[in-house]
């Protein structure tokens, strides 16, 4: 598995958020070092397999999505985890720009875009 952190170029809307996917602690620590933050726990509790971490940086909002326990799982389960975290990314971004009632299509396209980015990065990291 590639240990290099790859910040995803496409963003929901300028200016942000910046997004990275980490599948192990080493990648997570590298991503946190890149944005000069102290890493919290890789996944926020013992019963979850994924977490989205939000950081304020000089360049704006940065989000690091972490997924563990994916080895040997059904790819549909992994996709479900990534979509779940994509929703959290969208929710945080919308809250930070003051959007309380986004349009249904705006929200759907945003979550689709974030999900696709996370899924493409998952494939890149694991093949």
TORPA-4810 file (N, C-alpha, C, O; in nm, 3 decimals):
<nodes>
NODE_1_0.084_-0.117_0.000_0.000_0.000_0.000_0.089_0.123_0.000_0.189_0.128_0.071_X
NODE_2_0.052_0.221_-0.078_0.124_0.346_-0.088_0.106_0.427_0.040_-0.007_0.452_0.081_X
NODE_3_0.217_0.468_0.104_0.210_0.544_0.229_0.207_0.694_0.204_0.187_0.771_0.299_X
NODE_4_0.225_0.737_0.082_0.228_0.880_0.051_0.088_0.940_0.063_-0.010_0.881_0.018_X
NODE_5_0.081_1.057_0.124_-0.046_1.128_0.136_-0.069_1.206_0.008_0.021_1.273_-0.042_X
NODE_6_-0.188_1.197_-0.044_-0.223_1.264_-0.169_-0.343_1.353_-0.141_-0.454_1.303_-0.122_X
NODE_7_-0.321_1.484_-0.139_-0.432_1.576_-0.118_-0.510_1.583_-0.249_-0.453_1.605_-0.355_X
NODE_8_-0.639_1.564_-0.239_-0.723_1.558_-0.357_-0.744_1.697_-0.413_-0.775_1.790_-0.339_X
NODE_9_-0.727_1.712_-0.544_-0.727_1.844_-0.607_-0.865_1.905_-0.621_-0.882_2.026_-0.604_X
NODE_10_-0.961_1.823_-0.653_-1.094_1.878_-0.674_-1.159_1.910_-0.541_-1.156_1.829_-0.449_X
NODE_11_-1.216_2.027_-0.533_-1.283_2.068_-0.410_-1.428_2.096_-0.443_-1.463_2.121_-0.558_X
NODE_12_-1.513_2.092_-0.340_-1.656_2.113_-0.358_-1.679_2.247_-0.426_-1.752_2.257_-0.524_X
NODE_13_-1.617_2.346_-0.372_-1.629_2.482_-0.427_-1.508_2.558_-0.377_-1.460_2.533_-0.266_X
NODE_14_-1.458_2.650_-0.455_-1.348_2.731_-0.406_-1.407_2.820_-0.299_-1.508_2.884_-0.326_X
NODE_15_-1.354_2.830_-0.185_-1.222_2.794_-0.137_-1.217_2.674_-0.043_-1.175_2.691_0.071_X
NODE_16_-1.256_2.557_-0.083_-1.229_2.444_0.006_-1.343_2.348_0.013_-1.443_2.369_-0.056_X
NODE_17_-1.337_2.246_0.091_-1.222_2.211_0.175_-1.119_2.128_0.100_-1.147_2.069_-0.005_X
NODE_18_-0.998_2.124_0.156_-0.896_2.034_0.107_-0.924_1.899_0.169_-0.967_1.892_0.285_X
NODE_19_-0.903_1.792_0.096_-0.946_1.660_0.138_-0.835_1.558_0.118_-0.767_1.559_0.015_X
NODE_20_-0.817_1.470_0.217_-0.722_1.360_0.206_-0.786_1.235_0.265_-0.869_1.244_0.356_X
NODE_21_-0.747_1.120_0.213_-0.791_0.991_0.266_-0.670_0.918_0.320_-0.567_0.907_0.253_X
NODE_22_-0.682_0.867_0.441_-0.574_0.791_0.502_-0.627_0.654_0.545_-0.733_0.644_0.606_X
NODE_23_-0.551_0.551_0.511_-0.592_0.415_0.542_-0.507_0.352_0.651_-0.529_0.236_0.688_X
NODE_24_-0.412_0.427_0.703_-0.333_0.377_0.816_-0.279_0.496_0.894_-0.284_0.610_0.850_X
NODE_25_-0.227_0.464_1.012_-0.179_0.568_1.103_-0.061_0.646_1.045_-0.050_0.767_1.066_X
NODE_26_0.026_0.578_0.971_0.141_0.646_0.911_0.096_0.755_0.812_0.146_0.867_0.816_X
NODE_27_0.002_0.721_0.726_-0.051_0.820_0.632_-0.114_0.937_0.708_-0.096_1.053_0.672_X
NODE_28_-0.189_0.904_0.812_-0.257_1.007_0.891_-0.157_1.102_0.955_-0.176_1.224_0.951_X
NODE_29_-0.051_1.050_1.013_0.050_1.135_1.076_0.121_1.222_0.972_0.154_1.337_0.999_X
NODE_30_0.144_1.167_0.853_0.205_1.248_0.746_0.112_1.361_0.701_0.156_1.474_0.680_X
NODE_31_-0.016_1.329_0.688_-0.113_1.432_0.648_-0.121_1.541_0.753_-0.125_1.659_0.720_X
NODE_32_-0.123_1.502_0.880_-0.129_1.601_0.988_-0.002_1.686_0.991_-0.009_1.807_1.013_X
NODE_33_0.113_1.624_0.969_0.238_1.699_0.965_0.238_1.799_0.850_0.288_1.910_0.863_X
NODE_34_0.181_1.759_0.737_0.177_1.845_0.620_0.098_1.973_0.647_0.130_2.079_0.592_X
NODE_35_-0.004_1.964_0.730_-0.085_2.084_0.761_-0.056_2.138_0.901_-0.130_2.221_0.953_X
NODE_36_0.054_2.091_0.961_0.101_2.140_1.090_-0.003_2.129_1.201_-0.032_2.227_1.269_X
NODE_37_-0.059_2.011_1.217_-0.155_1.990_1.324_-0.116_1.868_1.406_-0.046_1.779_1.357_X
NODE_38_-0.161_1.866_1.529_-0.139_1.751_1.615_-0.245_1.647_1.583_-0.364_1.677_1.588_X
NODE_39_-0.204_1.525_1.549_-0.304_1.425_1.510_-0.388_1.378_1.629_-0.333_1.339_1.732_X
NODE_40_-0.519_1.382_1.614_-0.605_1.318_1.712_-0.602_1.167_1.689_-0.528_1.121_1.601_X
NODE_41_-0.679_1.088_1.763_-0.683_0.945_1.732_-0.724_0.921_1.588_-0.808_0.993_1.533_X
NODE_42_-0.664_0.820_1.526_-0.689_0.787_1.385_-0.839_0.775_1.357_-0.890_0.837_1.263_X
NODE_43_-0.907_0.696_1.436_-1.053_0.686_1.432_-1.101_0.719_1.572_-1.042_0.674_1.670_X
NODE_44_-1.206_0.799_1.582_-1.240_0.863_1.710_-1.290_0.772_1.821_-1.293_0.813_1.937_X
NODE_45_-1.329_0.649_1.790_-1.372_0.558_1.896_-1.345_0.414_1.855_-1.307_0.386_1.741_X
NODE_46_-1.364_0.322_1.949_-1.332_0.182_1.925_-1.432_0.109_1.836_-1.399_0.005_1.780_X
NODE_47_-1.553_0.161_1.823_-1.656_0.088_1.749_-1.676_0.139_1.607_-1.754_0.081_1.531_X
NODE_48_-1.609_0.244_1.570_-1.621_0.297_1.434_-1.507_0.249_1.346_-1.397_0.220_1.395_X
NODE_49_-1.533_0.241_1.217_-1.429_0.204_1.121_-1.381_0.322_1.039_-1.292_0.308_0.955_X
NODE_50_-1.439_0.439_1.064_-1.397_0.558_0.988_-1.428_0.684_1.068_-1.518_0.686_1.152_X
NODE_51_-1.351_0.787_1.039_-1.372_0.919_1.100_-1.329_1.026_1.001_-1.238_1.006_0.921_X
NODE_52_-1.396_1.139_1.009_-1.353_1.258_0.934_-1.301_1.358_1.036_-1.369_1.391_1.133_X
NODE_53_-1.180_1.406_1.013_-1.117_1.502_1.103_-1.110_1.637_1.031_-1.073_1.644_0.914_X
NODE_54_-1.144_1.743_1.101_-1.153_1.877_1.042_-1.048_1.968_1.105_-1.034_1.973_1.227_X
NODE_55_-0.975_2.040_1.019_-0.868_2.126_1.065_-0.876_2.261_0.993_-0.901_2.266_0.872_X
NODE_56_-0.855_2.367_1.068_-0.843_2.500_1.008_-0.696_2.521_0.975_-0.610_2.509_1.062_X
NODE_57_-0.669_2.554_0.850_-0.531_2.575_0.807_-0.520_2.713_0.743_-0.620_2.782_0.723_X
NODE_58_-0.397_2.751_0.711_-0.374_2.878_0.642_-0.447_2.883_0.508_-0.484_2.991_0.462_X
NODE_59_-0.466_2.767_0.446_-0.530_2.761_0.314_-0.680_2.737_0.324_-0.748_2.728_0.222_X
NODE_60_-0.732_2.726_0.445_-0.875_2.702_0.464_-0.900_2.570_0.534_-0.810_2.514_0.597_X
NODE_61_-1.021_2.521_0.523_-1.060_2.396_0.586_-0.990_2.278_0.520_-0.991_2.264_0.398_X
NODE_62_-0.929_2.193_0.602_-0.871_2.067_0.555_-0.942_1.954_0.627_-0.966_1.961_0.747_X
NODE_63_-0.976_1.851_0.552_-1.045_1.735_0.608_-0.964_1.611_0.576_-0.927_1.586_0.461_X
NODE_64_-0.937_1.533_0.680_-0.869_1.405_0.661_-0.968_1.296_0.701_-1.012_1.288_0.815_X
NODE_65_-1.003_1.213_0.603_-1.091_1.100_0.628_-1.003_0.978_0.652_-0.916_0.946_0.571_X
NODE_66_-1.027_0.909_0.764_-0.950_0.791_0.801_-1.041_0.669_0.801_-1.152_0.673_0.855_X
NODE_67_-0.992_0.561_0.742_-1.068_0.436_0.736_-0.978_0.323_0.783_-0.865_0.309_0.735_X
NODE_68_-1.028_0.243_0.876_-0.955_0.126_0.922_-1.043_0.002_0.905_-1.164_0.012_0.884_X
NODE_69_-0.980_-0.113_0.914_-1.055_-0.237_0.911_-1.117_-0.269_0.776_-1.214_-0.345_0.769_X
NODE_70_-1.063_-0.213_0.671_-1.121_-0.232_0.538_-1.069_-0.358_0.468_-1.133_-0.408_0.376_X
NODE_71_-0.955_-0.408_0.511_-0.896_-0.525_0.446_-0.992_-0.644_0.456_-1.037_-0.680_0.565_X
NODE_72_-1.022_-0.703_0.342_-1.109_-0.820_0.339_-1.258_-0.788_0.344_-1.341_-0.879_0.335_X
NODE_73_-1.292_-0.662_0.357_-1.434_-0.625_0.359_-1.491_-0.622_0.219_-1.418_-0.604_0.121_X
NODE_74_-1.618_-0.640_0.210_-1.689_-0.626_0.084_-1.670_-0.482_0.035_-1.688_-0.389_0.112_X
NODE_75_-1.633_-0.463_-0.092_-1.613_-0.327_-0.145_-1.737_-0.237_-0.127_-1.723_-0.116_-0.115_X
NODE_76_-1.855_-0.296_-0.125_-1.976_-0.217_-0.105_-1.978_-0.158_0.037_-2.021_-0.045_0.056_X
NODE_77_-1.931_-0.236_0.136_-1.923_-0.185_0.272_-1.826_-0.067_0.281_-1.854_0.033_0.346_X
NODE_78_-1.712_-0.081_0.214_-1.613_0.027_0.213_-1.672_0.150_0.146_-1.656_0.262_0.195_X
NODE_79_-1.739_0.131_0.033_-1.803_0.243_-0.036_-1.904_0.310_0.057_-1.914_0.433_0.061_X
NODE_80_-1.979_0.230_0.131_-2.075_0.286_0.227_-2.008_0.371_0.333_-2.058_0.478_0.367_X
NODE_81_-1.894_0.325_0.385_-1.819_0.404_0.483_-1.775_0.537_0.422_-1.785_0.642_0.485_X
NODE_82_-1.726_0.531_0.299_-1.678_0.653_0.234_-1.792_0.751_0.207_-1.774_0.872_0.224_X
NODE_83_-1.907_0.701_0.167_-2.022_0.790_0.147_-2.064_0.850_0.281_-2.095_0.969_0.288_X
NODE_84_-2.067_0.770_0.385_-2.102_0.819_0.519_-2.010_0.936_0.559_-2.058_1.040_0.603_X
NODE_85_-1.880_0.917_0.542_-1.785_1.023_0.578_-1.799_1.142_0.484_-1.779_1.256_0.526_X
NODE_86_-1.832_1.118_0.357_-1.854_1.228_0.263_-1.968_1.318_0.310_-1.963_1.440_0.295_X
NODE_87_-2.071_1.257_0.366_-2.182_1.337_0.420_-2.132_1.427_0.532_-2.169_1.544_0.539_X
NODE_88_-2.048_1.373_0.621_-1.993_1.457_0.730_-1.907_1.570_0.674_-1.912_1.682_0.724_X
NODE_89_-1.829_1.540_0.570_-1.747_1.646_0.508_-1.838_1.756_0.456_-1.814_1.874_0.482_X
NODE_90_-1.942_1.720_0.384_-2.037_1.818_0.331_-2.103_1.896_0.444_-2.114_2.019_0.436_X
NODE_91_-2.148_1.829_0.549_-2.215_1.896_0.659_-2.125_2.001_0.723_-2.169_2.112_0.752_X
NODE_92_-2.001_1.965_0.745_-1.907_2.059_0.809_-1.878_2.177_0.716_-1.876_2.292_0.760_X
NODE_93_-1.857_2.148_0.589_-1.831_2.255_0.493_-1.951_2.350_0.486_-1.934_2.472_0.492_X
NODE_94_-2.070_2.295_0.475_-2.190_2.379_0.466_-2.206_2.464_0.592_-2.240_2.582_0.583_X
NODE_95_-2.182_2.405_0.708_-2.193_2.481_0.833_-2.091_2.595_0.836_-2.122_2.705_0.882_X
NODE_96_-1.972_2.569_0.790_-1.867_2.672_0.794_-1.890_2.787_0.697_-1.842_2.898_0.720_X
NODE_97_-1.963_2.761_0.590_-1.992_2.872_0.499_-2.127_2.936_0.530_-2.175_3.023_0.457_X
NODE_98_-2.188_2.891_0.641_-2.314_2.951_0.684_-2.436_2.901_0.609_-2.542_2.963_0.614_X
NODE_99_-2.422_2.790_0.540_-2.534_2.735_0.463_-2.618_2.646_0.553_-2.576_2.537_0.591_X
NODE_100_-2.738_2.694_0.586_-2.826_2.617_0.676_-2.930_2.536_0.601_-2.978_2.436_0.653_X
NODE_101_-2.965_2.578_0.482_-3.067_2.509_0.404_-3.022_2.494_0.259_-3.076_2.559_0.169_X
NODE_102_-2.921_2.408_0.236_-2.876_2.394_0.098_-2.985_2.329_0.013_-3.067_2.252_0.063_X
NODE_103_-2.984_2.362_-0.115_-3.078_2.299_-0.206_-3.050_2.150_-0.214_-2.936_2.106_-0.199_X
NODE_104_-3.154_2.073_-0.238_-3.140_1.928_-0.243_-3.041_1.885_-0.351_-2.960_1.796_-0.328_X
NODE_105_-3.047_1.949_-0.468_-2.954_1.913_-0.576_-2.812_1.955_-0.542_-2.717_1.881_-0.569_X
NODE_106_-2.796_2.073_-0.483_-2.663_2.118_-0.443_-2.601_2.018_-0.345_-2.485_1.979_-0.360_X
NODE_107_-2.678_1.977_-0.247_-2.631_1.882_-0.148_-2.598_1.747_-0.212_-2.494_1.688_-0.184_X
NODE_108_-2.686_1.698_-0.298_-2.665_1.569_-0.363_-2.539_1.571_-0.450_-2.460_1.477_-0.445_X
NODE_109_-2.521_1.676_-0.530_-2.402_1.685_-0.614_-2.276_1.696_-0.530_-2.173_1.637_-0.565_X
NODE_110_-2.281_1.771_-0.422_-2.164_1.785_-0.335_-2.125_1.651_-0.275_-2.008_1.614_-0.277_X
NODE_111_-2.222_1.579_-0.221_-2.193_1.450_-0.159_-2.146_1.350_-0.265_-2.056_1.270_-0.238_X
NODE_112_-2.205_1.354_-0.383_-2.160_1.268_-0.492_-2.014_1.297_-0.525_-1.934_1.204_-0.539_X
NODE_113_-1.979_1.424_-0.537_-1.843_1.463_-0.573_-1.743_1.420_-0.466_-1.637_1.364_-0.498_X
NODE_114_-1.775_1.446_-0.341_-1.684_1.407_-0.232_-1.670_1.256_-0.228_-1.559_1.204_-0.214_X
NODE_115_-1.781_1.184_-0.241_-1.778_1.037_-0.239_-1.691_0.982_-0.351_-1.610_0.892_-0.329_X
NODE_116_-1.708_1.035_-0.471_-1.630_0.989_-0.586_-1.482_1.014_-0.564_-1.399_0.930_-0.597_X
NODE_117_-1.447_1.130_-0.509_-1.307_1.160_-0.482_-1.249_1.061_-0.382_-1.139_1.010_-0.401_X
NODE_118_-1.324_1.033_-0.274_-1.276_0.940_-0.173_-1.263_0.799_-0.230_-1.167_0.729_-0.200_X
NODE_119_-1.359_0.756_-0.311_-1.354_0.622_-0.370_-1.238_0.609_-0.467_-1.168_0.508_-0.468_X
NODE_120_-1.217_0.711_-0.550_-1.104_0.708_-0.645_-0.972_0.703_-0.569_-0.880_0.632_-0.609_X
NODE_121_-0.962_0.777_-0.461_-0.839_0.776_-0.381_-0.820_0.641_-0.312_-0.708_0.592_-0.302_X
NODE_122_-0.929_0.582_-0.266_-0.920_0.449_-0.205_-0.862_0.350_-0.306_-0.773_0.272_-0.273_X
NODE_123_-0.912_0.352_-0.427_-0.861_0.262_-0.531_-0.714_0.292_-0.558_-0.633_0.200_-0.570_X
NODE_124_-0.678_0.419_-0.568_-0.537_0.455_-0.592_-0.446_0.403_-0.482_-0.337_0.353_-0.509_X
NODE_125_-0.491_0.414_-0.357_-0.408_0.373_-0.245_-0.396_0.221_-0.230_-0.301_0.172_-0.170_X
NODE_126_-0.493_0.148_-0.283_-0.498_0.004_-0.256_-0.465_-0.083_-0.378_-0.465_-0.206_-0.368_X
NODE_127_-0.436_-0.022_-0.493_-0.402_-0.104_-0.609_-0.260_-0.078_-0.654_-0.214_-0.138_-0.751_X
</nodes>
